[in-house]
Amino acid sequence: MKEQVLVSIIVPVYNSGLYLSDCLNSISHQTYKTYELILINDGSTDNSVEIIKNFIRGNSHVRVVLIDLAQNVGQSAARNKGIQNALGKYLLFVDSDDTISSDCLERMVGLAEREQLNMVIGENVIIGENVRYVKVGFNDEIIRDNVTILRLFTEFRWYNPAWNKLVRTDVIKQNNLYFKEGYIFEDELWSFLLAINLQSMGVIRAPLYNYYIRSNSTMANNQNLKRWLGLQKILPDFKVYITNANLLTNLFVSRFFLLKLVTVINGLEANNYISAKNFKYLRKLNYVNLFFLYKKGFLTIRELIAYLYLNLPEWISYAYYKMIRFYINIK
């Protein structure tokens, strides 16, 4: 008998009463019906729980699991609770203020089952002051080797957020791909670990997910100091994961880490938060030899000059950085 396909949709909920009904309705209207919905109430103090209970009463055809947490533990811990309670062959994360297309599950599950894939991702629409359609940045529909999957991720060809990814539950649990708790950019670490462990992936070239930029969202405030301090916090974890996966000599990963590090340094500088002490700490996180990366064609000469402070002797590196930033601006 063919294995029943079951998707566990995991939705952390925290004070999202203004948008939650739209999110839940988009899930209940799926053309694919073999799924369970796991809602984690993360200590909400608004009417979110009432909305959830009304939804459960009106959707008896859907298996809904409500995990009611006594206090707010954060999105990472809430998602982890969902993973631990999931029964599905696949997991799909949805943010409680976003929506998915009515054929999202049908198309994702169809491709995953037909091709026996570890993960399927869709394209998405970002909705704020303007509407932007975000496409996946490569042409293949199916990829079946980890080297290519990881390379494309380090080239920013597929996106960081956990949402709009249908992932096999056994891939997540067997590789311990839980979210790092206490971080505001947990998706960045999680997606990198996912890329390290995936052996196959597929792409649905259609907008399956609607991501809404709210006034208090991370994306809406992506230039503030909190963002850069949050990104700085995860850099040592990136380095640990890279080391543990024996990727220190991977040139694509080296450039990826280098760009993350430089972006954080420049972001903190733009917020007048770079001191000599802070600069020294960030500089010591670097493991990349810029000259080797340049020699292998992974850096332009302009980039080499702009980032050279990371490989210069400590006594001159900060002065060089303060000088060069006025002459070279590379984002």
C-alpha positions as protocol buffer text, in pm:
chain_id: "A"
residue {
  index: 1
  type: MET
  ca { x: 0 y: 0 z: 0 }
}
residue {
  index: 2
  type: LYS
  ca { x: 135 y: 340 z: -96 }
}
residue {
  index: 3
  type: GLU
  ca { x: 247 y: 555 z: 197 }
}
residue {
  index: 4
  type: GLN
  ca { x: -3 y: 824 z: 283 }
}
residue {
  index: 5
  type: VAL
  ca { x: 130 y: 1172 z: 220 }
}
residue {
  index: 6
  type: LEU
  ca { x: 82 y: 1401 z: 515 }
}
residue {
  index: 7
  type: VAL
  ca { x: 210 y: 1756 z: 550 }
}
residue {
  index: 8
  type: SER
  ca { x: 256 y: 1924 z: 886 }
}
residue {
  index: 9
  type: ILE
  ca { x: 205 y: 2299 z: 850 }
}
residue {
  index: 10
  type: ILE
  ca { x: 373 y: 2477 z: 1142 }
}
residue {
  index: 11
  type: VAL
  ca { x: 254 y: 2828 z: 1233 }
}
residue {
  index: 12
  type: PRO
  ca { x: 396 y: 3009 z: 1538 }
}
residue {
  index: 13
  type: VAL
  ca { x: 148 y: 3270 z: 1661 }
}
residue {
  index: 14
  type: TYR
  ca { x: 233 y: 3573 z: 1872 }
}
residue {
  index: 15
  type: ASN
  ca { x: -7 y: 3868 z: 1892 }
}
residue {
  index: 16
  type: SER
  ca { x: -99 y: 3842 z: 1525 }
}
residue {
  index: 17
  type: GLY
  ca { x: -476 y: 3883 z: 1568 }
}
residue {
  index: 18
  type: LEU
  ca { x: -499 y: 4151 z: 1300 }
}
residue {
  index: 19
  type: TYR
  ca { x: -374 y: 3915 z: 1029 }
}
residue {
  index: 20
  type: LEU
  ca { x: -421 y: 3562 z: 1163 }
}
residue {
  index: 21
  type: SER
  ca { x: -761 y: 3492 z: 1007 }
}
residue {
  index: 22
  type: ASP
  ca { x: -628 y: 3561 z: 657 }
}
residue {
  index: 23
  type: CYS
  ca { x: -336 y: 3327 z: 721 }
}
residue {
  index: 24
  type: LEU
  ca { x: -557 y: 3045 z: 854 }
}
residue {
  index: 25
  type: ASN
  ca { x: -815 y: 3084 z: 578 }
}
residue {
  index: 26
  type: SER
  ca { x: -546 y: 3056 z: 311 }
}
residue {
  index: 27
  type: ILE
  ca { x: -442 y: 2726 z: 469 }
}
residue {
  index: 28
  type: SER
  ca { x: -797 y: 2590 z: 506 }
}
residue {
  index: 29
  type: HIS
  ca { x: -869 y: 2661 z: 136 }
}
residue {
  index: 30
  type: GLN
  ca { x: -588 y: 2437 z: 10 }
}
residue {
  index: 31
  type: THR
  ca { x: -677 y: 2214 z: -285 }
}
residue {
  index: 32
  type: TYR
  ca { x: -460 y: 1946 z: -122 }
}
residue {
  index: 33
  type: LYS
  ca { x: -635 y: 1816 z: 189 }
}
residue {
  index: 34
  type: THR
  ca { x: -402 y: 1560 z: 350 }
}
residue {
  index: 35
  type: TYR
  ca { x: -233 y: 1782 z: 605 }
}
residue {
  index: 36
  type: GLU
  ca { x: -231 y: 1874 z: 970 }
}
residue {
  index: 37
  type: LEU
  ca { x: -205 y: 2227 z: 1103 }
}
residue {
  index: 38
  type: ILE
  ca { x: 11 y: 2284 z: 1410 }
}
residue {
  index: 39
  type: LEU
  ca { x: -50 y: 2621 z: 1573 }
}
residue {
  index: 40
  type: ILE
  ca { x: 185 y: 2726 z: 1851 }
}
residue {
  index: 41
  type: ASN
  ca { x: 44 y: 3009 z: 2059 }
}
residue {
  index: 42
  type: ASP
  ca { x: 362 y: 3174 z: 2182 }
}
residue {
  index: 43
  type: GLY
  ca { x: 216 y: 3352 z: 2486 }
}
residue {
  index: 44
  type: SER
  ca { x: -10 y: 3588 z: 2290 }
}
residue {
  index: 45
  type: THR
  ca { x: -185 y: 3861 z: 2488 }
}
residue {
  index: 46
  type: ASP
  ca { x: -426 y: 3974 z: 2215 }
}
residue {
  index: 47
  type: ASN
  ca { x: -722 y: 3787 z: 2062 }
}
residue {
  index: 48
  type: SER
  ca { x: -506 y: 3535 z: 1869 }
}
residue {
  index: 49
  type: VAL
  ca { x: -617 y: 3235 z: 2078 }
}
residue {
  index: 50
  type: GLU
  ca { x: -985 y: 3325 z: 2033 }
}
residue {
  index: 51
  type: ILE
  ca { x: -932 y: 3341 z: 1655 }
}
residue {
  index: 52
  type: ILE
  ca { x: -763 y: 3001 z: 1660 }
}
residue {
  index: 53
  type: LYS
  ca { x: -1042 y: 2840 z: 1863 }
}
residue {
  index: 54
  type: ASN
  ca { x: -1307 y: 2984 z: 1631 }
}
residue {
  index: 55
  type: PHE
  ca { x: -1111 y: 2850 z: 1335 }
}
residue {
  index: 56
  type: ILE
  ca { x: -1092 y: 2502 z: 1489 }
}
residue {
  index: 57
  type: ARG
  ca { x: -1469 y: 2499 z: 1550 }
}
residue {
  index: 58
  type: GLY
  ca { x: -1538 y: 2596 z: 1190 }
}
residue {
  index: 59
  type: ASN
  ca { x: -1288 y: 2357 z: 1028 }
}
residue {
  index: 60
  type: SER
  ca { x: -1357 y: 2013 z: 1168 }
}
residue {
  index: 61
  type: HIS
  ca { x: -1235 y: 1856 z: 841 }
}
residue {
  index: 62
  type: VAL
  ca { x: -880 y: 1968 z: 923 }
}
residue {
  index: 63
  type: ARG
  ca { x: -661 y: 1811 z: 1191 }
}
residue {
  index: 64
  type: VAL
  ca { x: -556 y: 2112 z: 1400 }
}
residue {
  index: 65
  type: VAL
  ca { x: -314 y: 2085 z: 1691 }
}
residue {
  index: 66
  type: LEU
  ca { x: -299 y: 2385 z: 1925 }
}
residue {
  index: 67
  type: ILE
  ca { x: 10 y: 2405 z: 2144 }
}
residue {
  index: 68
  type: ASP
  ca { x: -55 y: 2675 z: 2402 }
}
residue {
  index: 69
  type: LEU
  ca { x: 263 y: 2807 z: 2561 }
}
residue {
  index: 70
  type: ALA
  ca { x: 230 y: 2986 z: 2893 }
}
residue {
  index: 71
  type: GLN
  ca { x: 483 y: 3253 z: 2805 }
}
residue {
  index: 72
  type: ASN
  ca { x: 653 y: 3397 z: 2500 }
}
residue {
  index: 73
  type: VAL
  ca { x: 959 y: 3188 z: 2407 }
}
residue {
  index: 74
  type: GLY
  ca { x: 1029 y: 3330 z: 2062 }
}
residue {
  index: 75
  type: GLN
  ca { x: 975 y: 3207 z: 1708 }
}
residue {
  index: 76
  type: SER
  ca { x: 1266 y: 2961 z: 1708 }
}
residue {
  index: 77
  type: ALA
  ca { x: 1150 y: 2775 z: 2019 }
}
residue {
  index: 78
  type: ALA
  ca { x: 789 y: 2781 z: 1895 }
}
residue {
  index: 79
  type: ARG
  ca { x: 890 y: 2630 z: 1560 }
}
residue {
  index: 80
  type: ASN
  ca { x: 1092 y: 2364 z: 1741 }
}
residue {
  index: 81
  type: LYS
  ca { x: 783 y: 2270 z: 1943 }
}
residue {
  index: 82
  type: GLY
  ca { x: 601 y: 2230 z: 1614 }
}
residue {
  index: 83
  type: ILE
  ca { x: 872 y: 2006 z: 1469 }
}
residue {
  index: 84
  type: GLN
  ca { x: 869 y: 1787 z: 1779 }
}
residue {
  index: 85
  type: ASN
  ca { x: 492 y: 1734 z: 1752 }
}
residue {
  index: 86
  type: ALA
  ca { x: 473 y: 1692 z: 1374 }
}
residue {
  index: 87
  type: LEU
  ca { x: 339 y: 1366 z: 1228 }
}
residue {
  index: 88
  type: GLY
  ca { x: 381 y: 1457 z: 863 }
}
residue {
  index: 89
  type: LYS
  ca { x: 620 y: 1321 z: 607 }
}
residue {
  index: 90
  type: TYR
  ca { x: 687 y: 1684 z: 512 }
}
residue {
  index: 91
  type: LEU
  ca { x: 702 y: 2012 z: 705 }
}
residue {
  index: 92
  type: LEU
  ca { x: 598 y: 2355 z: 583 }
}
residue {
  index: 93
  type: PHE
  ca { x: 655 y: 2669 z: 791 }
}
residue {
  index: 94
  type: VAL
  ca { x: 415 y: 2961 z: 752 }
}
residue {
  index: 95
  type: ASP
  ca { x: 436 y: 3292 z: 941 }
}
residue {
  index: 96
  type: SER
  ca { x: 110 y: 3389 z: 1108 }
}
residue {
  index: 97
  type: ASP
  ca { x: 77 y: 3722 z: 926 }
}
residue {
  index: 98
  type: ASP
  ca { x: 140 y: 3578 z: 578 }
}
residue {
  index: 99
  type: THR
  ca { x: -70 y: 3373 z: 335 }
}
residue {
  index: 100
  type: ILE
  ca { x: -16 y: 3089 z: 89 }
}
residue {
  index: 101
  type: SER
  ca { x: -176 y: 3028 z: -250 }
}
residue {
  index: 102
  type: SER
  ca { x: -462 y: 2776 z: -265 }
}
residue {
  index: 103
  type: ASP
  ca { x: -253 y: 2533 z: -472 }
}
residue {
  index: 104
  type: CYS
  ca { x: 66 y: 2570 z: -264 }
}
residue {
  index: 105
  type: LEU
  ca { x: 53 y: 2225 z: -103 }
}
residue {
  index: 106
  type: GLU
  ca { x: -78 y: 2046 z: -411 }
}
residue {
  index: 107
  type: ARG
  ca { x: 205 y: 2171 z: -628 }
}
residue {
  index: 108
  type: MET
  ca { x: 481 y: 2126 z: -371 }
}
residue {
  index: 109
  type: VAL
  ca { x: 375 y: 1781 z: -257 }
}
residue {
  index: 110
  type: GLY
  ca { x: 314 y: 1671 z: -616 }
}
residue {
  index: 111
  type: LEU
  ca { x: 670 y: 1755 z: -718 }
}
residue {
  index: 112
  type: ALA
  ca { x: 825 y: 1620 z: -396 }
}
residue {
  index: 113
  type: GLU
  ca { x: 647 y: 1285 z: -430 }
}
residue {
  index: 114
  type: ARG
  ca { x: 692 y: 1249 z: -803 }
}
residue {
  index: 115
  type: GLU
  ca { x: 1068 y: 1314 z: -787 }
}
residue {
  index: 116
  type: GLN
  ca { x: 1132 y: 1188 z: -432 }
}
residue {
  index: 117
  type: LEU
  ca { x: 1296 y: 1513 z: -319 }
}
residue {
  index: 118
  type: ASN
  ca { x: 1434 y: 1629 z: 14 }
}
residue {
  index: 119
  type: MET
  ca { x: 1291 y: 1977 z: -35 }
}
residue {
  index: 120
  type: VAL
  ca { x: 1071 y: 2179 z: -269 }
}
residue {
  index: 121
  type: ILE
  ca { x: 1068 y: 2559 z: -269 }
}
residue {
  index: 122
  type: GLY
  ca { x: 835 y: 2802 z: -438 }
}
residue {
  index: 123
  type: GLU
  ca { x: 867 y: 3160 z: -546 }
}
residue {
  index: 124
  type: ASN
  ca { x: 705 y: 3437 z: -345 }
}
residue {
  index: 125
  type: VAL
  ca { x: 554 y: 3782 z: -347 }
}
residue {
  index: 126
  type: ILE
  ca { x: 672 y: 4048 z: -102 }
}
residue {
  index: 127
  type: ILE
  ca { x: 395 y: 4293 z: -22 }
}
residue {
  index: 128
  type: GLY
  ca { x: 467 y: 4627 z: 145 }
}
residue {
  index: 129
  type: GLU
  ca { x: 448 y: 4977 z: 4 }
}
residue {
  index: 130
  type: ASN
  ca { x: 516 y: 4807 z: -328 }
}
residue {
  index: 131
  type: VAL
  ca { x: 463 y: 4451 z: -451 }
}
residue {
  index: 132
  type: ARG
  ca { x: 770 y: 4256 z: -556 }
}
residue {
  index: 133
  type: TYR
  ca { x: 776 y: 3910 z: -714 }
}
residue {
  index: 134
  type: VAL
  ca { x: 1084 y: 3720 z: -595 }
}
residue {
  index: 135
  type: LYS
  ca { x: 1205 y: 3446 z: -829 }
}
residue {
  index: 136
  type: VAL
  ca { x: 1450 y: 3167 z: -754 }
}
residue {
  index: 137
  type: GLY
  ca { x: 1785 y: 3264 z: -905 }
}
residue {
  index: 138
  type: PHE
  ca { x: 1871 y: 2956 z: -1111 }
}
residue {
  index: 139
  type: ASN
  ca { x: 1717 y: 2770 z: -1404 }
}
residue {
  index: 140
  type: ASP
  ca { x: 1712 y: 2406 z: -1292 }
}
residue {
  index: 141
  type: GLU
  ca { x: 1382 y: 2257 z: -1178 }
}
residue {
  index: 142
  type: ILE
  ca { x: 1547 y: 1960 z: -1005 }
}
residue {
  index: 143
  type: ILE
  ca { x: 1892 y: 1937 z: -844 }
}
residue {
  index: 144
  type: ARG
  ca { x: 2023 y: 1608 z: -709 }
}
residue {
  index: 145
  type: ASP
  ca { x: 2365 y: 1683 z: -564 }
}
residue {
  index: 146
  type: ASN
  ca { x: 2459 y: 1862 z: -244 }
}
residue {
  index: 147
  type: VAL
  ca { x: 2760 y: 2040 z: -394 }
}
residue {
  index: 148
  type: THR
  ca { x: 2538 y: 2233 z: -635 }
}
residue {
  index: 149
  type: ILE
  ca { x: 2265 y: 2298 z: -377 }
}
residue {
  index: 150
  type: LEU
  ca { x: 2516 y: 2445 z: -130 }
}
residue {
  index: 151
  type: ARG
  ca { x: 2692 y: 2649 z: -400 }
}
residue {
  index: 152
  type: LEU
  ca { x: 2365 y: 2805 z: -513 }
}
residue {
  index: 153
  type: PHE
  ca { x: 2278 y: 2894 z: -155 }
}
residue {
  index: 154
  type: THR
  ca { x: 2616 y: 3061 z: -95 }
}
residue {
  index: 155
  type: GLU
  ca { x: 2560 y: 3257 z: -416 }
}
residue {
  index: 156
  type: PHE
  ca { x: 2226 y: 3378 z: -272 }
}
residue {
  index: 157
  type: ARG
  ca { x: 2032 y: 3205 z: -551 }
}
residue {
  index: 158
  type: TRP
  ca { x: 1768 y: 3072 z: -310 }
}
residue {
  index: 159
  type: TYR
  ca { x: 1639 y: 3250 z: -7 }
}
residue {
  index: 160
  type: ASN
  ca { x: 1707 y: 3234 z: 369 }
}
residue {
  index: 161
  type: PRO
  ca { x: 1359 y: 3239 z: 524 }
}
residue {
  index: 162
  type: ALA
  ca { x: 1218 y: 2910 z: 651 }
}
residue {
  index: 163
  type: TRP
  ca { x: 879 y: 2975 z: 495 }
}
residue {
  index: 164
  type: ASN
  ca { x: 781 y: 2854 z: 147 }
}
residue {
  index: 165
  type: LYS
  ca { x: 1000 y: 2545 z: 181 }
}
residue {
  index: 166
  type: LEU
  ca { x: 845 y: 2198 z: 192 }
}
residue {
  index: 167
  type: VAL
  ca { x: 1108 y: 1981 z: 363 }
}
residue {
  index: 168
  type: ARG
  ca { x: 1105 y: 1612 z: 446 }
}
residue {
  index: 169
  type: THR
  ca { x: 1061 y: 1569 z: 820 }
}
residue {
  index: 170
  type: ASP
  ca { x: 1322 y: 1293 z: 840 }
}
residue {
  index: 171
  type: VAL
  ca { x: 1584 y: 1524 z: 685 }
}
residue {
  index: 172
  type: ILE
  ca { x: 1518 y: 1777 z: 961 }
}
residue {
  index: 173
  type: LYS
  ca { x: 1503 y: 1533 z: 1251 }
}
residue {
  index: 174
  type: GLN
  ca { x: 1785 y: 1300 z: 1148 }
}
residue {
  index: 175
  type: ASN
  ca { x: 2022 y: 1593 z: 1095 }
}
residue {
  index: 176
  type: ASN
  ca { x: 1903 y: 1778 z: 1407 }
}
residue {
  index: 177
  type: LEU
  ca { x: 1800 y: 2081 z: 1202 }
}
residue {
  index: 178
  type: TYR
  ca { x: 1624 y: 2266 z: 1479 }
}
residue {
  index: 179
  type: PHE
  ca { x: 1619 y: 2643 z: 1504 }
}
residue {
  index: 180
  type: LYS
  ca { x: 1876 y: 2819 z: 1721 }
}
residue {
  index: 181
  type: GLU
  ca { x: 1682 y: 2973 z: 2007 }
}
residue {
  index: 182
  type: GLY
  ca { x: 1733 y: 3327 z: 2132 }
}
residue {
  index: 183
  type: TYR
  ca { x: 1830 y: 3466 z: 1789 }
}
residue {
  index: 184
  type: ILE
  ca { x: 1643 y: 3713 z: 1568 }
}
residue {
  index: 185
  type: PHE
  ca { x: 1803 y: 3584 z: 1247 }
}
residue {
  index: 186
  type: GLU
  ca { x: 1755 y: 3215 z: 1313 }
}
residue {
  index: 187
  type: ASP
  ca { x: 1640 y: 3153 z: 954 }
}
residue {
  index: 188
  type: GLU
  ca { x: 1985 y: 3241 z: 821 }
}
residue {
  index: 189
  type: LEU
  ca { x: 2157 y: 2973 z: 1029 }
}
residue {
  index: 190
  type: TRP
  ca { x: 1882 y: 2716 z: 974 }
}
residue {
  index: 191
  type: SER
  ca { x: 1879 y: 2756 z: 597 }
}
residue {
  index: 192
  type: PHE
  ca { x: 2258 y: 2729 z: 581 }
}
residue {
  index: 193
  type: LEU
  ca { x: 2248 y: 2403 z: 778 }
}
residue {
  index: 194
  type: LEU
  ca { x: 1967 y: 2285 z: 552 }
}
residue {
  index: 195
  type: ALA
  ca { x: 2180 y: 2359 z: 246 }
}
residue {
  index: 196
  type: ILE
  ca { x: 2467 y: 2158 z: 394 }
}
residue {
  index: 197
  type: ASN
  ca { x: 2243 y: 1853 z: 442 }
}
residue {
  index: 198
  type: LEU
  ca { x: 2014 y: 1850 z: 138 }
}
residue {
  index: 199
  type: GLN
  ca { x: 2078 y: 1587 z: -128 }
}
residue {
  index: 200
  type: SER
  ca { x: 1799 y: 1696 z: -363 }
}
residue {
  index: 201
  type: MET
  ca { x: 1565 y: 1990 z: -415 }
}
residue {
  index: 202
  type: GLY
  ca { x: 1301 y: 2106 z: -659 }
}
residue {
  index: 203
  type: VAL
  ca { x: 1156 y: 2442 z: -759 }
}
residue {
  index: 204
  type: ILE
  ca { x: 800 y: 2546 z: -831 }
}
residue {
  index: 205
  type: ARG
  ca { x: 824 y: 2852 z: -1055 }
}
residue {
  index: 206
  type: ALA
  ca { x: 510 y: 3021 z: -934 }
}
residue {
  index: 207
  type: PRO
  ca { x: 429 y: 3261 z: -647 }
}
residue {
  index: 208
  type: LEU
  ca { x: 308 y: 3025 z: -374 }
}
residue {
  index: 209
  type: TYR
  ca { x: 372 y: 3247 z: -71 }
}
residue {
  index: 210
  type: ASN
  ca { x: 271 y: 3607 z: 13 }
}
residue {
  index: 211
  type: TYR
  ca { x: 512 y: 3772 z: 257 }
}
residue {
  index: 212
  type: TYR
  ca { x: 375 y: 4091 z: 410 }
}
residue {
  index: 213
  type: ILE
  ca { x: 610 y: 4361 z: 536 }
}
residue {
  index: 214
  type: ARG
  ca { x: 455 y: 4508 z: 850 }
}
residue {
  index: 215
  type: SER
  ca { x: 578 y: 4822 z: 1022 }
}
residue {
  index: 216
  type: ASN
  ca { x: 741 y: 4614 z: 1299 }
}
residue {
  index: 217
  type: SER
  ca { x: 888 y: 4341 z: 1079 }
}
residue {
  index: 218
  type: THR
  ca { x: 1260 y: 4265 z: 1051 }
}
residue {
  index: 219
  type: MET
  ca { x: 1259 y: 4342 z: 679 }
}
residue {
  index: 220
  type: ALA
  ca { x: 1087 y: 4677 z: 735 }
}
residue {
  index: 221
  type: ASN
  ca { x: 1361 y: 4777 z: 980 }
}
residue {
  index: 222
  type: ASN
  ca { x: 1652 y: 4617 z: 802 }
}
residue {
  index: 223
  type: GLN
  ca { x: 1883 y: 4915 z: 843 }
}
residue {
  index: 224
  type: ASN
  ca { x: 1856 y: 4965 z: 1218 }
}
residue {
  index: 225
  type: LEU
  ca { x: 2124 y: 4878 z: 1471 }
}
residue {
  index: 226
  type: LYS
  ca { x: 1929 y: 4581 z: 1607 }
}
residue {
  index: 227
  type: ARG
  ca { x: 1961 y: 4411 z: 1268 }
}
residue {
  index: 228
  type: TRP
  ca { x: 2338 y: 4442 z: 1257 }
}
residue {
  index: 229
  type: LEU
  ca { x: 2384 y: 4333 z: 1617 }
}
residue {
  index: 230
  type: GLY
  ca { x: 2160 y: 4034 z: 1546 }
}
residue {
  index: 231
  type: LEU
  ca { x: 2367 y: 3940 z: 1242 }
}
residue {
  index: 232
  type: GLN
  ca { x: 2688 y: 3987 z: 1440 }
}
residue {
  index: 233
  type: LYS
  ca { x: 2558 y: 3742 z: 1700 }
}
residue {
  index: 234
  type: ILE
  ca { x: 2516 y: 3459 z: 1449 }
}
residue {
  index: 235
  type: LEU
  ca { x: 2857 y: 3496 z: 1278 }
}
residue {
  index: 236
  type: PRO
  ca { x: 3044 y: 3273 z: 1531 }
}
residue {
  index: 237
  type: ASP
  ca { x: 2777 y: 3004 z: 1479 }
}
residue {
  index: 238
  type: PHE
  ca { x: 2830 y: 3018 z: 1103 }
}
residue {
  index: 239
  type: LYS
  ca { x: 3201 y: 2966 z: 1162 }
}
residue {
  index: 240
  type: VAL
  ca { x: 3134 y: 2668 z: 1392 }
}
residue {
  index: 241
  type: TYR
  ca { x: 2900 y: 2505 z: 1139 }
}
residue {
  index: 242
  type: ILE
  ca { x: 3147 y: 2564 z: 857 }
}
residue {
  index: 243
  type: THR
  ca { x: 3426 y: 2407 z: 1063 }
}
residue {
  index: 244
  type: ASN
  ca { x: 3217 y: 2109 z: 1176 }
}
residue {
  index: 245
  type: ALA
  ca { x: 3109 y: 2038 z: 818 }
}
residue {
  index: 246
  type: ASN
  ca { x: 3473 y: 2048 z: 696 }
}
residue {
  index: 247
  type: LEU
  ca { x: 3395 y: 2341 z: 467 }
}
residue {
  index: 248
  type: LEU
  ca { x: 3679 y: 2575 z: 563 }
}
residue {
  index: 249
  type: THR
  ca { x: 3847 y: 2514 z: 226 }
}
residue {
  index: 250
  type: ASN
  ca { x: 3526 y: 2544 z: 22 }
}
residue {
  index: 251
  type: LEU
  ca { x: 3577 y: 2859 z: -185 }
}
residue {
  index: 252
  type: PHE
  ca { x: 3205 y: 2928 z: -233 }
}
residue {
  index: 253
  type: VAL
  ca { x: 3144 y: 2904 z: 141 }
}
residue {
  index: 254
  type: SER
  ca { x: 3452 y: 3118 z: 210 }
}
residue {
  index: 255
  type: ARG
  ca { x: 3322 y: 3400 z: -8 }
}
residue {
  index: 256
  type: PHE
  ca { x: 2975 y: 3360 z: 148 }
}
residue {
  index: 257
  type: PHE
  ca { x: 3115 y: 3396 z: 502 }
}
residue {
  index: 258
  type: LEU
  ca { x: 3341 y: 3683 z: 398 }
}
residue {
  index: 259
  type: LEU
  ca { x: 3048 y: 3880 z: 255 }
}
residue {
  index: 260
  type: LYS
  ca { x: 2842 y: 3816 z: 570 }
}
residue {
  index: 261
  type: LEU
  ca { x: 3126 y: 3944 z: 786 }
}
residue {
  index: 262
  type: VAL
  ca { x: 3195 y: 4253 z: 574 }
}
residue {
  index: 263
  type: THR
  ca { x: 2823 y: 4335 z: 558 }
}
residue {
  index: 264
  type: VAL
  ca { x: 2798 y: 4330 z: 937 }
}
residue {
  index: 265
  type: ILE
  ca { x: 3109 y: 4547 z: 979 }
}
residue {
  index: 266
  type: ASN
  ca { x: 2978 y: 4803 z: 730 }
}
residue {
  index: 267
  type: GLY
  ca { x: 2629 y: 4795 z: 883 }
}
residue {
  index: 268
  type: LEU
  ca { x: 2763 y: 4864 z: 1230 }
}
residue {
  index: 269
  type: GLU
  ca { x: 2987 y: 5138 z: 1091 }
}
residue {
  index: 270
  type: ALA
  ca { x: 2684 y: 5301 z: 926 }
}
residue {
  index: 271
  type: ASN
  ca { x: 2522 y: 5310 z: 1270 }
}
residue {
  index: 272
  type: ASN
  ca { x: 2836 y: 5455 z: 1434 }
}
residue {
  index: 273
  type: TYR
  ca { x: 2879 y: 5137 z: 1634 }
}
residue {
  index: 274
  type: ILE
  ca { x: 3227 y: 5028 z: 1525 }
}
residue {
  index: 275
  type: SER
  ca { x: 3491 y: 5079 z: 1790 }
}
residue {
  index: 276
  type: ALA
  ca { x: 3848 y: 4952 z: 1776 }
}
residue {
  index: 277
  type: LYS
  ca { x: 3755 y: 4680 z: 2028 }
}
residue {
  index: 278
  type: ASN
  ca { x: 3445 y: 4569 z: 1835 }
}
residue {
  index: 279
  type: PHE
  ca { x: 3638 y: 4579 z: 1508 }
}
residue {
  index: 280
  type: LYS
  ca { x: 3910 y: 4361 z: 1659 }
}
residue {
  index: 281
  type: TYR
  ca { x: 3653 y: 4102 z: 1768 }
}
residue {
  index: 282
  type: LEU
  ca { x: 3489 y: 4086 z: 1424 }
}
residue {
  index: 283
  type: ARG
  ca { x: 3822 y: 4074 z: 1246 }
}
residue {
  index: 284
  type: LYS
  ca { x: 3926 y: 3770 z: 1449 }
}
residue {
  index: 285
  type: LEU
  ca { x: 3621 y: 3581 z: 1324 }
}
residue {
  index: 286
  type: ASN
  ca { x: 3761 y: 3586 z: 973 }
}
residue {
  index: 287
  type: TYR
  ca { x: 3925 y: 3267 z: 853 }
}
residue {
  index: 288
  type: VAL
  ca { x: 3936 y: 3353 z: 483 }
}
residue {
  index: 289
  type: ASN
  ca { x: 4263 y: 3423 z: 302 }
}
residue {
  index: 290
  type: LEU
  ca { x: 4169 y: 3708 z: 67 }
}
residue {
  index: 291
  type: PHE
  ca { x: 4473 y: 3667 z: -157 }
}
residue {
  index: 292
  type: PHE
  ca { x: 4396 y: 3300 z: -217 }
}
residue {
  index: 293
  type: LEU
  ca { x: 4030 y: 3381 z: -286 }
}
residue {
  index: 294
  type: TYR
  ca { x: 4138 y: 3651 z: -532 }
}
residue {
  index: 295
  type: LYS
  ca { x: 4387 y: 3418 z: -700 }
}
residue {
  index: 296
  type: LYS
  ca { x: 4109 y: 3160 z: -752 }
}
residue {
  index: 297
  type: GLY
  ca { x: 3882 y: 3420 z: -912 }
}
residue {
  index: 298
  type: PHE
  ca { x: 3636 y: 3458 z: -623 }
}
residue {
  index: 299
  type: LEU
  ca { x: 3720 y: 3825 z: -557 }
}
residue {
  index: 300
  type: THR
  ca { x: 3773 y: 4120 z: -789 }
}
residue {
  index: 301
  type: ILE
  ca { x: 4075 y: 4341 z: -739 }
}
residue {
  index: 302
  type: ARG
  ca { x: 3844 y: 4612 z: -607 }
}
residue {
  index: 303
  type: GLU
  ca { x: 3698 y: 4377 z: -350 }
}
residue {
  index: 304
  type: LEU
  ca { x: 4045 y: 4260 z: -251 }
}
residue {
  index: 305
  type: ILE
  ca { x: 4151 y: 4618 z: -182 }
}
residue {
  index: 306
  type: ALA
  ca { x: 3826 y: 4698 z: 1 }
}
residue {
  index: 307
  type: TYR
  ca { x: 3843 y: 4395 z: 232 }
}
residue {
  index: 308
  type: LEU
  ca { x: 4220 y: 4388 z: 277 }
}
residue {
  index: 309
  type: TYR
  ca { x: 4196 y: 4509 z: 638 }
}
residue {
  index: 310
  type: LEU
  ca { x: 4085 y: 4156 z: 732 }
}
residue {
  index: 311
  type: ASN
  ca { x: 4424 y: 4011 z: 634 }
}
residue {
  index: 312
  type: LEU
  ca { x: 4651 y: 4301 z: 732 }
}
residue {
  index: 313
  type: PRO
  ca { x: 4850 y: 4295 z: 1059 }
}
residue {
  index: 314
  type: GLU
  ca { x: 4636 y: 4391 z: 1355 }
}
residue {
  index: 315
  type: TRP
  ca { x: 4824 y: 4713 z: 1432 }
}
residue {
  index: 316
  type: ILE
  ca { x: 4730 y: 4866 z: 1096 }
}
residue {
  index: 317
  type: SER
  ca { x: 4402 y: 4698 z: 1001 }
}
residue {
  index: 318
  type: TYR
  ca { x: 4163 y: 4936 z: 1182 }
}
residue {
  index: 319
  type: ALA
  ca { x: 4335 y: 5247 z: 1047 }
}
residue {
  index: 320
  type: TYR
  ca { x: 4327 y: 5097 z: 696 }
}
residue {
  index: 321
  type: TYR
  ca { x: 3955 y: 5023 z: 730 }
}
residue {
  index: 322
  type: LYS
  ca { x: 3874 y: 5378 z: 846 }
}
residue {
  index: 323
  type: MET
  ca { x: 4074 y: 5516 z: 553 }
}
residue {
  index: 324
  type: ILE
  ca { x: 3957 y: 5284 z: 274 }
}
residue {
  index: 325
  type: ARG
  ca { x: 3584 y: 5313 z: 347 }
}
residue {
  index: 326
  type: PHE
  ca { x: 3591 y: 5672 z: 220 }
}
residue {
  index: 327
  type: TYR
  ca { x: 3733 y: 5564 z: -117 }
}
residue {
  index: 328
  type: ILE
  ca { x: 3571 y: 5230 z: -190 }
}
residue {
  index: 329
  type: ASN
  ca { x: 3207 y: 5148 z: -129 }
}
residue {
  index: 330
  type: ILE
  ca { x: 3115 y: 4786 z: -201 }
}
residue {
  index: 331
  type: LYS
  ca { x: 2787 y: 4650 z: -69 }
}
